[in-house]
Amino acid sequence: MKKIMYLVCTALMLAAASSAKAQWVVTDPTNLASGILNSANEIVQTSSTVSNVIKNFKEVEKVYKQGKEYYDKLQAVNNLVKDARKVQQTVLLVGNVSEMYVTNFGKMLNDPNFTPQELTAIGNGYAALLNESTELLKELKQIVSSSSLSLNDKERMDIIDRVYKEVKDYHSLVRYYTNKNISVSYLRAKRKNDSKRVLDLYGTSNQKYW
């Protein structure tokens, strides 16, 4: 069991190979997720114009890019036991939630079919979903830490399974939320005979969901 928990902790706390040069944010996935969430909340709290939204969003992109190498290296970790892999996949799902937000909200900022008020509302929705995912990741970190001595092995693994499932559900929600927002833009563009602009901006891979 000690070997399993060691691998679990390794999957969760894996640092970049060049840790001496890494930013503090990439040494702990909870710091990375919290950094993105804090920047996302800044957009909601301080942005009243598109230019302010764009300015604040650049901070979100900056934080995410700092951690991109971390996620890439974690993705490459193989040969983990079942429970350690579930922890790894949970962290990667949270990373993918952040990536969907950064990639798609960045495109929405360049979409003329959304008003500044709508962009702030969309950002608020993303922030709420990011918050739930981040809190689950914090819970996972606490569970796999050595301080969780009051839990037996089965209780710990049951919680890991639950957190993984809940993060997976939020991952699906973020994908759905993203596609529904894009569909609004697509329908507006279609009325103006300008749907190609939306397809060029967001791509066509998820068009069936619009």
Backbone torsions as a table, in degrees:
resi	resn	phi	psi	omega
1	MET	NA	-36.6	178.6
2	LYS	-60.4	-38.5	179.6
3	LYS	-64.2	-41.5	179.6
4	ILE	-62.3	-48.3	-177.5
5	MET	-67.4	-31.1	176.1
6	TYR	-64.4	-42.6	178.8
7	LEU	-68.4	-36.3	177.1
8	VAL	-61.0	-48.3	-179.6
9	CYS	-64.2	-35.8	178.5
10	THR	-63.9	-43.3	179.6
11	ALA	-62.7	-38.1	-177.5
12	LEU	-77.0	-37.1	-171.4
13	MET	-105.7	10.9	-178.3
14	LEU	-53.1	126.8	177.9
15	ALA	-102.2	163.0	177.9
16	ALA	-64.2	151.3	-178.0
17	ALA	-59.8	-36.4	179.1
18	SER	-92.4	56.3	-172.8
19	SER	-63.4	-26.3	-179.1
20	ALA	-63.7	-29.1	-178.5
21	LYS	-102.2	-4.3	-173.1
22	ALA	-75.0	151.5	173.3
23	GLN	-72.7	156.8	-179.0
24	TRP	-57.7	-30.3	-172.9
25	VAL	-66.0	-25.7	-175.5
26	VAL	-87.7	-4.6	-178.6
27	THR	-82.8	-9.5	-177.7
28	ASP	-150.7	119.0	-177.4
29	PRO	-61.2	-26.9	177.9
30	THR	-69.9	-34.6	175.7
31	ASN	-65.7	-41.2	179.5
32	LEU	-63.5	-49.5	-179.6
33	ALA	-62.4	-41.2	179.8
34	SER	-66.8	-37.0	178.7
35	GLY	-63.6	-42.6	177.6
36	ILE	-65.4	-42.8	179.9
37	LEU	-62.9	-43.9	-179.9
38	ASN	-61.4	-40.9	178.5
39	SER	-67.6	-37.8	177.7
40	ALA	-64.3	-38.8	178.3
41	ASN	-67.1	-31.5	176.4
42	GLU	-59.4	-40.4	-179.9
43	ILE	-60.4	-45.3	-177.6
44	VAL	-66.6	-39.5	-171.5
45	GLN	-82.7	-28.6	-170.8
46	THR	-119.7	-5.0	-173.0
47	SER	-96.8	125.0	177.0
48	SER	-121.8	-11.7	177.9
49	THR	-132.4	162.0	179.6
50	VAL	-60.5	-39.5	-178.7
51	SER	-62.7	-37.8	177.2
52	ASN	-69.2	-38.8	177.6
53	VAL	-60.7	-47.0	-179.2
54	ILE	-62.0	-43.4	179.8
55	LYS	-59.3	-47.8	-179.7
56	ASN	-70.1	-32.9	-179.6
57	PHE	-65.5	-29.4	177.9
58	LYS	-60.9	-29.4	175.9
59	GLU	-69.4	-37.1	176.4
60	VAL	-61.8	-48.0	179.6
61	GLU	-59.1	-40.8	-179.2
62	LYS	-61.0	-46.5	179.8
63	VAL	-63.9	-43.9	-178.6
64	TYR	-63.5	-43.3	-178.4
65	LYS	-64.1	-30.8	176.5
66	GLN	-62.4	-33.5	-177.1
67	GLY	-97.0	-2.2	-176.1
68	LYS	-59.9	-40.7	179.4
69	GLU	-62.9	-37.2	178.0
70	TYR	-59.1	-50.1	-178.9
71	TYR	-63.5	-39.6	179.5
72	ASP	-62.1	-42.3	-179.2
73	LYS	-71.2	-37.2	178.0
74	LEU	-65.1	-37.1	178.3
75	GLN	-60.8	-31.3	-175.2
76	ALA	-82.8	-7.5	-179.7
77	VAL	-73.1	123.1	-178.2
78	ASN	-119.6	178.7	173.8
79	ASN	60.5	32.7	175.0
80	LEU	-87.6	149.2	174.8
81	VAL	-67.8	165.5	-170.6
82	LYS	-52.4	-51.0	-174.8
83	ASP	-70.7	-35.3	176.4
84	ALA	-65.4	-38.7	178.4
85	ARG	-64.5	-34.9	180.0
86	LYS	-66.0	-37.5	175.3
87	VAL	-65.2	-45.0	178.2
88	GLN	-57.5	-47.3	-178.0
89	GLN	-66.3	-32.7	176.7
90	THR	-63.7	-46.1	178.4
91	VAL	-61.4	-42.6	-179.5
92	LEU	-66.8	-34.5	176.5
93	LEU	-63.3	-41.8	177.2
94	VAL	-63.6	-39.6	175.9
95	GLY	-61.8	-38.9	179.8
96	ASN	-70.2	-34.3	173.9
97	VAL	-59.6	-45.8	178.1
98	SER	-62.8	-40.4	-179.6
99	GLU	-64.9	-41.7	178.3
100	MET	-61.3	-40.3	179.0
101	TYR	-65.3	-52.5	-176.5
102	VAL	-60.9	-45.9	-176.6
103	THR	-67.3	-49.9	-172.3
104	ASN	-81.1	-38.2	177.9
105	PHE	-67.6	-33.1	175.1
106	GLY	-60.7	-38.0	177.1
107	LYS	-71.0	-37.7	179.7
108	MET	-62.9	-30.1	178.2
109	LEU	-65.7	-19.9	178.0
110	ASN	-104.4	14.5	-177.5
111	ASP	-102.0	113.4	-178.1
112	PRO	-69.3	-7.0	-179.0
113	ASN	-82.4	-2.2	177.2
114	PHE	-114.1	138.6	175.5
115	THR	-83.6	163.0	176.4
116	PRO	-56.7	-38.8	179.5
117	GLN	-65.8	-39.1	178.5
118	GLU	-67.8	-38.4	178.9
119	LEU	-63.8	-40.7	177.0
120	THR	-63.8	-40.6	178.5
121	ALA	-65.4	-41.4	177.9
122	ILE	-63.2	-43.0	177.3
123	GLY	-61.1	-36.7	177.8
124	ASN	-63.5	-41.5	178.0
125	GLY	-63.5	-44.4	177.4
126	TYR	-61.4	-42.5	-178.8
127	ALA	-60.6	-39.5	179.5
128	ALA	-63.7	-43.3	179.8
129	LEU	-69.4	-38.7	177.0
130	LEU	-63.1	-38.3	-179.6
131	ASN	-61.9	-45.1	-179.5
132	GLU	-63.3	-42.6	179.7
133	SER	-64.8	-41.5	-179.8
134	THR	-64.9	-41.0	179.0
135	GLU	-63.6	-38.0	177.7
136	LEU	-66.0	-37.6	178.5
137	LEU	-66.1	-37.9	176.5
138	LYS	-63.6	-39.5	178.5
139	GLU	-63.6	-41.2	179.4
140	LEU	-63.1	-42.5	179.1
141	LYS	-59.8	-41.8	-179.9
142	GLN	-65.4	-37.4	-177.6
143	ILE	-67.6	-40.8	-175.7
144	VAL	-85.6	-4.8	179.4
145	SER	-75.8	157.8	-177.9
146	SER	-69.3	-11.9	-178.6
147	SER	-77.4	-11.2	-177.8
148	SER	-86.1	54.4	-173.9
149	LEU	-77.2	-14.7	-178.2
150	SER	-77.6	-11.8	-179.6
151	LEU	-94.4	139.7	172.1
152	ASN	-85.3	175.9	-174.0
153	ASP	-59.9	-44.4	-177.7
154	LYS	-65.3	-42.6	179.7
155	GLU	-61.5	-41.7	-179.8
156	ARG	-64.5	-45.2	-178.8
157	MET	-68.7	-33.9	176.7
158	ASP	-63.6	-39.9	179.6
159	ILE	-68.7	-40.1	176.7
160	ILE	-58.9	-43.6	178.3
161	ASP	-61.9	-43.6	-178.8
162	ARG	-64.8	-45.8	-179.3
163	VAL	-62.2	-42.1	178.2
164	TYR	-58.6	-46.3	-179.4
165	LYS	-63.2	-42.8	-178.4
166	GLU	-67.8	-40.3	177.2
167	VAL	-64.4	-38.8	177.4
168	LYS	-61.9	-39.0	177.6
169	ASP	-64.0	-42.8	178.7
170	TYR	-67.1	-34.0	175.5
171	HIS	-59.6	-44.3	178.3
172	SER	-66.0	-37.5	178.9
173	LEU	-64.5	-41.5	179.0
174	VAL	-64.7	-40.3	177.3
175	ARG	-62.9	-44.6	179.5
176	TYR	-63.8	-46.0	-179.8
177	TYR	-59.6	-42.5	178.9
178	THR	-62.3	-48.6	-178.1
179	ASN	-64.7	-36.9	179.2
180	LYS	-66.4	-39.3	177.8
181	ASN	-66.9	-40.9	178.0
182	ILE	-64.6	-36.1	-180.0
183	SER	-62.6	-34.2	176.5
184	VAL	-61.9	-46.5	178.7
185	SER	-62.7	-41.9	-178.0
186	TYR	-62.7	-43.5	-179.8
187	LEU	-65.7	-39.0	177.7
188	ARG	-65.6	-41.1	179.7
189	ALA	-67.3	-36.3	-179.3
190	LYS	-62.9	-38.7	178.4
191	ARG	-63.6	-27.2	-179.4
192	LYS	-98.2	10.7	-176.6
193	ASN	55.5	40.7	-176.5
194	ASP	-130.4	29.6	-175.7
195	SER	-65.7	-25.9	-179.3
196	LYS	-61.6	-34.7	179.0
197	ARG	-59.3	-42.2	-179.4
198	VAL	-68.5	-42.3	178.9
199	LEU	-62.6	-39.5	179.0
200	ASP	-67.8	-34.9	-177.1
201	LEU	-73.6	-46.9	-173.7
202	TYR	-99.9	-13.0	-175.6
203	GLY	86.7	175.9	-175.2
204	THR	-114.1	2.2	-173.8
205	SER	-62.9	-34.1	-178.4
206	ASN	-108.0	19.0	-173.9
207	GLN	-60.3	-29.5	-178.4
208	LYS	-64.5	-20.0	-180.0
209	TYR	-88.3	-5.1	-177.8
210	TRP	-88.6	NA	NA
